[in-house]
Amino acid sequence: MEVKAVAKYLRISPLKARLVINELRGLSADEALDQLRYMPQGAARPVAKLIESAVANAEENFGLSREDLYISKIYADQGPIRKWRRFGARGRFKPIVRRYSHITVVLDERL
């Protein structure tokens, strides 16, 4: 039984989010949350919140046990890009690119 949770339009670049989520693939849900608690990266908090949401979905909607769940798939896709402008010296244009990401977690039951 697969349980899925998606966080959309997170204000963090997908590259930075992937640095965090690549460490979690294949771990049990509780182990992943323990690791995220001590990670200094900014993406750790939204990813932990997303895994908590997926675990709550599994327990409430499907009646699965928290101890049997593990992260079978986790990935960060690129969301929209907001382009901002800043004016530089001598009439030049300095673009600022703000990236968004969509993070998906799929939990599965370990047999």
N, CA, C and O atoms as a GROMACS GRO file, in nm:
protein
  444
    1MET      N    1   0.084  -0.118   0.000
    1MET     CA    2   0.000   0.000   0.000
    1MET      C    3   0.089   0.124   0.000
    1MET      O    4   0.167   0.145   0.092
    2GLU      N    5   0.076   0.205  -0.103
    2GLU     CA    6   0.155   0.328  -0.113
    2GLU      C    7   0.075   0.447  -0.065
    2GLU      O    8  -0.043   0.462  -0.098
    3VAL      N    9   0.139   0.532   0.013
    3VAL     CA   10   0.078   0.655   0.063
    3VAL      C   11   0.163   0.770   0.014
    3VAL      O   12   0.286   0.767   0.022
    4LYS      N   13   0.095   0.873  -0.038
    4LYS     CA   14   0.166   0.982  -0.104
    4LYS      C   15   0.130   1.115  -0.039
    4LYS      O   16   0.016   1.136   0.002
    5ALA      N   17   0.228   1.204  -0.030
    5ALA     CA   18   0.206   1.341   0.015
    5ALA      C   19   0.291   1.433  -0.071
    5ALA      O   20   0.404   1.400  -0.106
    6VAL      N   21   0.235   1.549  -0.106
    6VAL     CA   22   0.302   1.642  -0.195
    6VAL      C   23   0.301   1.782  -0.132
    6VAL      O   24   0.198   1.827  -0.082
    7ALA      N   25   0.415   1.848  -0.134
    7ALA     CA   26   0.425   1.988  -0.092
    7ALA      C   27   0.460   2.069  -0.216
    7ALA      O   28   0.563   2.045  -0.279
    8LYS      N   29   0.375   2.163  -0.250
    8LYS     CA   30   0.396   2.242  -0.372
    8LYS      C   31   0.434   2.385  -0.338
    8LYS      O   32   0.400   2.437  -0.232
    9TYR      N   33   0.505   2.445  -0.429
    9TYR     CA   34   0.544   2.586  -0.424
    9TYR      C   35   0.624   2.619  -0.298
    9TYR      O   36   0.600   2.722  -0.234
   10LEU      N   37   0.718   2.532  -0.264
   10LEU     CA   38   0.808   2.561  -0.153
   10LEU      C   39   0.914   2.660  -0.200
   10LEU      O   40   0.968   2.646  -0.309
   11ARG      N   41   0.943   2.757  -0.118
   11ARG     CA   42   1.034   2.864  -0.155
   11ARG      C   43   1.178   2.823  -0.125
   11ARG      O   44   1.249   2.888  -0.048
   12ILE      N   45   1.220   2.713  -0.188
   12ILE     CA   46   1.358   2.666  -0.179
   12ILE      C   47   1.392   2.603  -0.313
   12ILE      O   48   1.307   2.541  -0.376
   13SER      N   49   1.514   2.618  -0.356
   13SER     CA   50   1.549   2.565  -0.487
   13SER      C   51   1.551   2.412  -0.482
   13SER      O   52   1.585   2.354  -0.379
   14PRO      N   53   1.514   2.347  -0.593
   14PRO     CA   54   1.511   2.201  -0.594
   14PRO      C   55   1.650   2.139  -0.572
   14PRO      O   56   1.660   2.030  -0.517
   15LEU      N   57   1.755   2.207  -0.615
   15LEU     CA   58   1.889   2.155  -0.596
   15LEU      C   59   1.924   2.145  -0.448
   15LEU      O   60   1.982   2.046  -0.404
   16LYS      N   61   1.888   2.247  -0.371
   16LYS     CA   62   1.915   2.245  -0.227
   16LYS      C   63   1.826   2.144  -0.156
   16LYS      O   64   1.869   2.082  -0.059
   17ALA      N   65   1.704   2.127  -0.204
   17ALA     CA   66   1.614   2.028  -0.144
   17ALA      C   67   1.664   1.886  -0.172
   17ALA      O   68   1.650   1.797  -0.087
   18ARG      N   69   1.722   1.864  -0.289
   18ARG     CA   70   1.771   1.730  -0.323
   18ARG      C   71   1.888   1.689  -0.236
   18ARG      O   72   1.908   1.570  -0.212
   19LEU      N   73   1.967   1.785  -0.190
   19LEU     CA   74   2.078   1.752  -0.100
   19LEU      C   75   2.026   1.687   0.028
   19LEU      O   76   2.092   1.600   0.085
   20VAL      N   77   1.910   1.729   0.073
   20VAL     CA   78   1.850   1.674   0.196
   20VAL      C   79   1.780   1.543   0.167
   20VAL      O   80   1.800   1.445   0.239
   21ILE      N   81   1.697   1.539   0.062
   21ILE     CA   82   1.613   1.421   0.041
   21ILE      C   83   1.691   1.300  -0.009
   21ILE      O   84   1.645   1.187   0.007
   22ASN      N   85   1.808   1.321  -0.068
   22ASN     CA   86   1.887   1.206  -0.112
   22ASN      C   87   1.940   1.125   0.006
   22ASN      O   88   1.971   1.007  -0.010
   23GLU      N   89   1.951   1.187   0.122
   23GLU     CA   90   1.996   1.116   0.242
   23GLU      C   91   1.887   1.028   0.301
   23GLU      O   92   1.917   0.939   0.380
   24LEU      N   93   1.762   1.051   0.264
   24LEU     CA   94   1.650   0.986   0.332
   24LEU      C   95   1.591   0.867   0.257
   24LEU      O   96   1.518   0.788   0.315
   25ARG      N   97   1.622   0.855   0.130
   25ARG     CA   98   1.561   0.752   0.047
   25ARG      C   99   1.593   0.612   0.102
   25ARG      O  100   1.709   0.578   0.122
   26GLY      N  101   1.488   0.533   0.126
   26GLY     CA  102   1.505   0.397   0.174
   26GLY      C  103   1.500   0.381   0.325
   26GLY      O  104   1.493   0.269   0.374
   27LEU      N  105   1.504   0.491   0.399
   27LEU     CA  106   1.499   0.483   0.546
   27LEU      C  107   1.355   0.464   0.593
   27LEU      O  108   1.260   0.494   0.520
   28SER      N  109   1.340   0.415   0.714
   28SER     CA  110   1.207   0.412   0.772
   28SER      C  111   1.165   0.555   0.805
   28SER      O  112   1.250   0.644   0.816
   29ALA      N  113   1.036   0.577   0.819
   29ALA     CA  114   0.985   0.713   0.840
   29ALA      C  115   1.038   0.772   0.970
   29ALA      O  116   1.074   0.890   0.974
   30ASP      N  117   1.044   0.691   1.078
   30ASP     CA  118   1.093   0.743   1.206
   30ASP      C  119   1.242   0.777   1.201
   30ASP      O  120   1.284   0.878   1.258
   31GLU      N  121   1.322   0.693   1.134
   31GLU     CA  122   1.465   0.722   1.120
   31GLU      C  123   1.488   0.849   1.040
   31GLU      O  124   1.574   0.930   1.074
   32ALA      N  125   1.409   0.867   0.934
   32ALA     CA  126   1.422   0.987   0.852
   32ALA      C  127   1.390   1.112   0.932
   32ALA      O  128   1.459   1.213   0.920
   33LEU      N  129   1.286   1.107   1.014
   33LEU     CA  130   1.250   1.222   1.096
   33LEU      C  131   1.357   1.251   1.200
   33LEU      O  132   1.384   1.367   1.231
   34ASP      N  133   1.418   1.146   1.254
   34ASP     CA  134   1.527   1.167   1.350
   34ASP      C  135   1.647   1.234   1.284
   34ASP      O  136   1.709   1.323   1.342
   35GLN      N  137   1.680   1.192   1.162
   35GLN     CA  138   1.792   1.254   1.091
   35GLN      C  139   1.763   1.399   1.056
   35GLN      O  140   1.850   1.485   1.068
   36LEU      N  141   1.639   1.426   1.014
   36LEU     CA  142   1.603   1.562   0.974
   36LEU      C  143   1.607   1.658   1.092
   36LEU      O  144   1.632   1.777   1.074
   37ARG      N  145   1.582   1.608   1.210
   37ARG     CA  146   1.580   1.693   1.328
   37ARG      C  147   1.717   1.758   1.351
   37ARG      O  148   1.725   1.869   1.405
   38TYR      N  149   1.825   1.690   1.311
   38TYR     CA  150   1.960   1.740   1.337
   38TYR      C  151   2.031   1.792   1.213
   38TYR      O  152   2.150   1.823   1.220
   39MET      N  153   1.962   1.803   1.100
   39MET     CA  154   2.023   1.857   0.979
   39MET      C  155   2.019   2.009   0.982
   39MET      O  156   1.915   2.067   1.015
   40PRO      N  157   2.129   2.075   0.949
   40PRO     CA  158   2.132   2.222   0.954
   40PRO      C  159   2.072   2.290   0.831
   40PRO      O  160   2.050   2.411   0.834
   41GLN      N  161   2.045   2.215   0.724
   41GLN     CA  162   1.997   2.276   0.601
   41GLN      C  163   1.856   2.334   0.619
   41GLN      O  164   1.777   2.288   0.701
   42GLY      N  165   1.828   2.435   0.540
   42GLY     CA  166   1.698   2.500   0.548
   42GLY      C  167   1.585   2.414   0.495
   42GLY      O  168   1.470   2.433   0.534
   43ALA      N  169   1.615   2.320   0.407
   43ALA     CA  170   1.512   2.234   0.349
   43ALA      C  171   1.469   2.123   0.445
   43ALA      O  172   1.369   2.055   0.419
   44ALA      N  173   1.540   2.104   0.553
   44ALA     CA  174   1.510   1.993   0.644
   44ALA      C  175   1.373   2.010   0.711
   44ALA      O  176   1.300   1.912   0.726
   45ARG      N  177   1.338   2.131   0.750
   45ARG     CA  178   1.211   2.153   0.820
   45ARG      C  179   1.089   2.126   0.730
   45ARG      O  180   0.999   2.054   0.773
   46PRO      N  181   1.082   2.182   0.606
   46PRO     CA  182   0.966   2.149   0.523
   46PRO      C  183   0.958   2.003   0.483
   46PRO      O  184   0.848   1.950   0.469
   47VAL      N  185   1.073   1.936   0.465
   47VAL     CA  186   1.072   1.794   0.430
   47VAL      C  187   1.022   1.711   0.549
   47VAL      O  188   0.947   1.616   0.531
   48ALA      N  189   1.063   1.748   0.671
   48ALA     CA  190   1.015   1.678   0.790
   48ALA      C  191   0.864   1.695   0.806
   48ALA      O  192   0.794   1.600   0.841
   49LYS      N  193   0.816   1.814   0.780
   49LYS     CA  194   0.673   1.841   0.789
   49LYS      C  195   0.596   1.758   0.686
   49LYS      O  196   0.487   1.709   0.715
   50LEU      N  197   0.654   1.742   0.567
   50LEU     CA  198   0.590   1.663   0.462
   50LEU      C  199   0.587   1.514   0.498
   50LEU      O  200   0.486   1.448   0.474
   51ILE      N  201   0.695   1.462   0.555
   51ILE     CA  202   0.697   1.321   0.595
   51ILE      C  203   0.598   1.297   0.708
   51ILE      O  204   0.530   1.194   0.710
   52GLU      N  205   0.588   1.390   0.803
   52GLU     CA  206   0.488   1.379   0.909
   52GLU      C  207   0.347   1.373   0.851
   52GLU      O  208   0.263   1.296   0.897
   53SER      N  209   0.322   1.454   0.749
   53SER     CA  210   0.192   1.455   0.684
   53SER      C  211   0.163   1.322   0.616
   53SER      O  212   0.051   1.271   0.625
   54ALA      N  213   0.263   1.266   0.549
   54ALA     CA  214   0.244   1.137   0.483
   54ALA      C  215   0.219   1.026   0.584
   54ALA      O  216   0.136   0.938   0.560
   55VAL      N  217   0.288   1.029   0.698
   55VAL     CA  218   0.268   0.929   0.803
   55VAL      C  219   0.127   0.943   0.861
   55VAL      O  220   0.059   0.843   0.886
   56ALA      N  221   0.083   1.066   0.882
   56ALA     CA  222  -0.052   1.089   0.934
   56ALA      C  223  -0.157   1.041   0.835
   56ALA      O  224  -0.259   0.984   0.875
   57ASN      N  225  -0.134   1.062   0.705
   57ASN     CA  226  -0.226   1.011   0.603
   57ASN      C  227  -0.234   0.860   0.609
   57ASN      O  228  -0.342   0.802   0.600
   58ALA      N  229  -0.119   0.795   0.624
   58ALA     CA  230  -0.116   0.648   0.627
   58ALA      C  231  -0.190   0.593   0.749
   58ALA      O  232  -0.264   0.496   0.738
   59GLU      N  233  -0.170   0.656   0.863
   59GLU     CA  234  -0.236   0.608   0.986
   59GLU      C  235  -0.385   0.634   0.984
   59GLU      O  236  -0.464   0.547   1.020
   60GLU      N  237  -0.424   0.752   0.943
   60GLU     CA  238  -0.564   0.792   0.951
   60GLU      C  239  -0.650   0.733   0.839
   60GLU      O  240  -0.759   0.682   0.864
   61ASN      N  241  -0.599   0.740   0.716
   61ASN     CA  242  -0.682   0.700   0.602
   61ASN      C  243  -0.672   0.551   0.569
   61ASN      O  244  -0.769   0.493   0.520
   62PHE      N  245  -0.557   0.490   0.596
   62PHE     CA  246  -0.538   0.352   0.555
   62PHE      C  247  -0.518   0.257   0.673
   62PHE      O  248  -0.514   0.136   0.653
   63GLY      N  249  -0.505   0.308   0.794
   63GLY     CA  250  -0.489   0.224   0.912
   63GLY      C  251  -0.356   0.151   0.919
   63GLY      O  252  -0.349   0.042   0.977
   64LEU      N  253  -0.251   0.208   0.861
   64LEU     CA  254  -0.120   0.144   0.862
   64LEU      C  255  -0.045   0.180   0.989
   64LEU      O  256  -0.070   0.284   1.050
   65SER      N  257   0.046   0.094   1.028
   65SER     CA  258   0.126   0.119   1.148
   65SER      C  259   0.246   0.206   1.113
   65SER      O  260   0.308   0.190   1.008
   66ARG      N  261   0.278   0.298   1.203
   66ARG     CA  262   0.388   0.392   1.181
   66ARG      C  263   0.523   0.320   1.172
   66ARG      O  264   0.610   0.361   1.095
   67GLU      N  265   0.540   0.214   1.248
   67GLU     CA  266   0.668   0.142   1.252
   67GLU      C  267   0.697   0.067   1.122
   67GLU      O  268   0.813   0.038   1.092
   68ASP      N  269   0.593   0.034   1.044
   68ASP     CA  270   0.612  -0.044   0.921
   68ASP      C  271   0.637   0.042   0.799
   68ASP      O  272   0.665  -0.012   0.691
   69LEU      N  273   0.629   0.173   0.810
   69LEU     CA  274   0.640   0.261   0.695
   69LEU      C  275   0.786   0.297   0.666
   69LEU      O  276   0.865   0.321   0.757
   70TYR      N  277   0.819   0.300   0.538
   70TYR     CA  278   0.951   0.346   0.495
   70TYR      C  279   0.935   0.432   0.370
   70TYR      O  280   0.833   0.424   0.302
   71ILE      N  281   1.035   0.512   0.340
   71ILE     CA  282   1.030   0.603   0.226
   71ILE      C  283   1.074   0.527   0.102
   71ILE      O  284   1.193   0.500   0.083
   72SER      N  285   0.978   0.494   0.017
   72SER     CA  286   1.012   0.420  -0.104
   72SER      C  287   1.055   0.515  -0.216
   72SER      O  288   1.146   0.484  -0.293
   73LYS      N  289   0.989   0.630  -0.226
   73LYS     CA  290   1.027   0.731  -0.327
   73LYS      C  291   1.020   0.868  -0.262
   73LYS      O  292   0.930   0.896  -0.183
   74ILE      N  293   1.115   0.951  -0.296
   74ILE     CA  294   1.112   1.091  -0.255
   74ILE      C  295   1.189   1.169  -0.360
   74ILE      O  296   1.302   1.134  -0.394
   75TYR      N  297   1.127   1.275  -0.412
   75TYR     CA  298   1.193   1.352  -0.515
   75TYR      C  299   1.146   1.498  -0.511
   75TYR      O  300   1.038   1.528  -0.461
   76ALA      N  301   1.230   1.586  -0.563
   76ALA     CA  302   1.201   1.729  -0.570
   76ALA      C  303   1.202   1.771  -0.716
   76ALA      O  304   1.303   1.758  -0.785
   77ASP      N  305   1.088   1.823  -0.761
   77ASP     CA  306   1.077   1.874  -0.896
   77ASP      C  307   1.084   2.026  -0.893
   77ASP      O  308   1.059   2.089  -0.790
   78GLN      N  309   1.118   2.084  -1.007
   78GLN     CA  310   1.126   2.229  -1.013
   78GLN      C  311   0.988   2.288  -1.031
   78GLN      O  312   0.910   2.241  -1.114
   79GLY      N  313   0.959   2.391  -0.955
   79GLY     CA  314   0.834   2.465  -0.967
   79GLY      C  315   0.856   2.586  -1.056
   79GLY      O  316   0.952   2.591  -1.133
   80PRO      N  317   0.770   2.683  -1.045
   80PRO     CA  318   0.787   2.804  -1.126
   80PRO      C  319   0.907   2.887  -1.080
   80PRO      O  320   0.952   2.875  -0.966
   81ILE      N  321   0.957   2.968  -1.168
   81ILE     CA  322   1.070   3.056  -1.139
   81ILE      C  323   1.019   3.200  -1.141
   81ILE      O  324   0.958   3.244  -1.238
   82ARG      N  325   1.046   3.272  -1.035
   82ARG     CA  326   1.008   3.413  -1.031
   82ARG      C  327   1.133   3.495  -1.059
   82ARG      O  328   1.234   3.483  -0.990
   83LYS      N  329   1.125   3.578  -1.160
   83LYS     CA  330   1.239   3.660  -1.199
   83LYS      C  331   1.218   3.800  -1.145
   83LYS      O  332   1.114   3.863  -1.166
   84TRP      N  333   1.318   3.847  -1.076
   84TRP     CA  334   1.314   3.978  -1.014
   84TRP      C  335   1.424   4.061  -1.077
   84TRP      O  336   1.518   4.006  -1.135
   85ARG      N  337   1.413   4.192  -1.068
   85ARG     CA  338   1.515   4.274  -1.131
   85ARG      C  339   1.582   4.364  -1.028
   85ARG      O  340   1.524   4.403  -0.927
   86ARG      N  341   1.705   4.393  -1.057
   86ARG     CA  342   1.782   4.484  -0.975
   86ARG      C  343   1.870   4.563  -1.070
   86ARG      O  344   1.930   4.508  -1.162
   87PHE      N  345   1.878   4.688  -1.046
   87PHE     CA  346   1.953   4.772  -1.138
   87PHE      C  347   2.094   4.792  -1.086
   87PHE      O  348   2.115   4.821  -0.968
   88GLY      N  349   2.190   4.775  -1.174
   88GLY     CA  350   2.330   4.785  -1.137
   88GLY      C  351   2.391   4.916  -1.182
   88GLY      O  352   2.322   5.009  -1.226
   89ALA      N  353   2.519   4.922  -1.171
   89ALA     CA  354   2.591   5.044  -1.208
   89ALA      C  355   2.590   5.063  -1.359
   89ALA      O  356   2.576   4.968  -1.435
   90ARG      N  357   2.603   5.186  -1.402
   90ARG     CA  358   2.610   5.226  -1.542
   90ARG      C  359   2.490   5.178  -1.623
   90ARG      O  360   2.503   5.142  -1.740
   91GLY      N  361   2.373   5.178  -1.560
   91GLY     CA  362   2.250   5.145  -1.631
   91GLY      C  363   2.234   4.998  -1.665
   91GLY      O  364   2.155   4.963  -1.752
   92ARG      N  365   2.308   4.913  -1.599
   92ARG     CA  366   2.298   4.769  -1.628
   92ARG      C  367   2.187   4.706  -1.548
   92ARG      O  368   2.135   4.763  -1.452
   93PHE      N  369   2.152   4.585  -1.590
   93PHE     CA  370   2.040   4.512  -1.532
   93PHE      C  371   2.094   4.387  -1.465
   93PHE      O  372   2.165   4.308  -1.528
   94LYS      N  373   2.063   4.366  -1.337
   94LYS     CA  374   2.111   4.250  -1.262
   94LYS      C  375   1.991   4.163  -1.226
   94LYS      O  376   1.917   4.195  -1.133
   95PRO      N  377   1.970   4.052  -1.299
   95PRO     CA  378   1.852   3.969  -1.269
   95PRO      C  379   1.870   3.887  -1.141
   95PRO      O  380   1.980   3.841  -1.110
   96ILE      N  381   1.761   3.870  -1.068
   96ILE     CA  382   1.757   3.782  -0.951
   96ILE      C  383   1.655   3.673  -0.981
   96ILE      O  384   1.541   3.703  -1.015
   97VAL      N  385   1.696   3.548  -0.970
   97VAL     CA  386   1.609   3.435  -1.001
   97VAL      C  387   1.571   3.367  -0.870
   97VAL      O  388   1.659   3.322  -0.796
   98ARG      N  389   1.442   3.359  -0.843
   98ARG     CA  390   1.393   3.292  -0.722
   98ARG      C  391   1.323   3.164  -0.763
   98ARG      O  392   1.224   3.166  -0.836
   99ARG      N  393   1.376   3.053  -0.716
   99ARG     CA  394   1.326   2.922  -0.759
   99ARG      C  395   1.232   2.863  -0.656
   99ARG      O  396   1.248   2.882  -0.535
  100TYR      N  397   1.133   2.789  -0.705
  100TYR     CA  398   1.038   2.717  -0.621
  100TYR      C  399   1.050   2.569  -0.652
  100TYR      O  400   1.101   2.531  -0.757
  101SER      N  401   1.003   2.484  -0.559
  101SER     CA  402   1.011   2.340  -0.583
  101SER      C  403   0.883   2.272  -0.534
  101SER      O  404   0.812   2.322  -0.447
  102HIS      N  405   0.858   2.155  -0.592
  102HIS     CA  406   0.750   2.067  -0.551
  102HIS      C  407   0.817   1.939  -0.501
  102HIS      O  408   0.891   1.875  -0.575
  103ILE      N  409   0.791   1.902  -0.376
  103ILE     CA  410   0.852   1.782  -0.318
  103ILE      C  411   0.744   1.676  -0.298
  103ILE      O  412   0.637   1.706  -0.246
  104THR      N  413   0.772   1.553  -0.340
  104THR     CA  414   0.679   1.441  -0.329
  104THR      C  415   0.742   1.330  -0.248
  104THR      O  416   0.857   1.294  -0.269
  105VAL      N  417   0.664   1.276  -0.154
  105VAL     CA  418   0.709   1.163  -0.072
  105VAL      C  419   0.608   1.049  -0.091
  105VAL      O  420   0.487   1.070  -0.084
  106VAL      N  421   0.661   0.929  -0.116
  106VAL     CA  422   0.578   0.810  -0.125
  106VAL      C  423   0.625   0.712  -0.019
  106VAL      O  424   0.739   0.666  -0.022
  107LEU      N  425   0.538   0.680   0.074
  107LEU     CA  426   0.569   0.583   0.180
  107LEU      C  427   0.509   0.449   0.141
  107LEU      O  428   0.402   0.443   0.079
  108ASP      N  429   0.577   0.344   0.176
  108ASP     CA  430   0.529   0.209   0.150
  108ASP      C  431   0.540   0.129   0.278
  108ASP      O  432   0.614   0.165   0.369
  109GLU      N  433   0.465   0.020   0.284
  109GLU     CA  434   0.463  -0.063   0.404
  109GLU      C  435   0.567  -0.174   0.389
  109GLU      O  436   0.568  -0.246   0.289
  110ARG      N  437   0.653  -0.187   0.488
  110ARG     CA  438   0.754  -0.290   0.487
  110ARG      C  439   0.692  -0.420   0.539
  110ARG      O  440   0.629  -0.422   0.645
  111LEU      N  441   0.710  -0.526   0.464
  111LEU     CA  442   0.647  -0.653   0.502
  111LEU      C  443   0.733  -0.736   0.595
  111LEU      O  444   0.692  -0.845   0.635
   0.00000   0.00000   0.00000
